[in-house]
Amino acid sequence: MSKTTQTAKMVDLVAKVHGDNHLHLAEVKSLFHEVNSHYPQLKETTAPERAELKGKLAQIRELSNDFQTPADGCEGYQMMDAGLMEFEKDVLAQLG
């Protein structure tokens, strides 16, 4: 299983388990899946598309408090935050 697939599963799981207490997770989930849907073609995106994707990554970072797991976050939450940080790094590297 790829890191991105693993992160997608963790985002979905954490949003389901912790979503009632952390309302921002629904938006994190939505933004992640939007960016991830472009993942295979990132190098072929136009300048406006790249700017939009970078903006969505910035929103994920802001919503997740710079990928800092909250005090009530479980190991899965920690894995999600680490996966999101790695995902951001990978996407930004491909976008240039």
N, C-alpha and C positions, 0 to 999 in steps of 0.2 A: 504494500500500500504506500503510495507516495505521501510525502509530507503534507502536500496541499490537501489531499483526500482526508488524511488524518485530522488536519486542522478543521476542515469542513465538518467532519463528524463531531468534533469537540465543540465547535461553535453552535451547532444544532442542539447538542445535548445540554450544554451549559445554559443556553437560552431557555430551554424547556425546564430544566431543574431550578435555575436561579432567577428566571425571568420575572416572577412575581415580586421579588425583593429588589431586583436590579432592572428597572424598566428600560434602561438604555440598551440592554442586550438584544432586544428585538431589532433596534436600528443597526447595531453592530452586525447582527446576523444578516440583515438585508443588504447592507453595504458590502460585507465580505462576499456574499454570493454574487452581487453585481460585478465587483472587480474580478472575482474568480472566473466569471463567465467569459471574460476577455483574455484570460491567462494564456491559452494556446496561441493567440494572435497578437500578443503584446508588441512585438517588434514591428508589426505592420500597422499600428495605430497612427492616426494623424495627430498633428500637434494639438488641436483642440481636444481630441479624445484623451491624449496623454495628460493634458492639464486637468480634465475632468476626473480621470482615474487617480491622479495624484491628490486631488481635492478629497476624493472619497477615502483614500488612505489616511489623509490628515484627520478626517472626521472620525475614523475608527480609532486612531491614536488618541484623539481628544476624548471621545466617549469612554474609552477604556482607561483613562487616567494614565496615559503613557505606558500601557500594558502592565499596570500594577494591580495585582490581585487583591481584592478587598479582604478585610480581616475574616469575614465569614465564607470566603471562597475555599472550595475543596481542592484536592489535587487535580481534578479534571479542569477546574477553573484556571489553575496555574499552568496546566498544559495548554489550554486554549490561549492564554495570554502569550506564552512563549511561542506558540505556533503563529499567532497573529504578528508578532514582532518579526519572526523569520519570513513570513509571507510578505510583509511590507518591504523588507530588505530585498527579497528576490524580485518583487515586482518593480521596485524603483531601479534596481540594477538593469533590468531588461528595458525599462522605459528610457533610461539614459538621462 
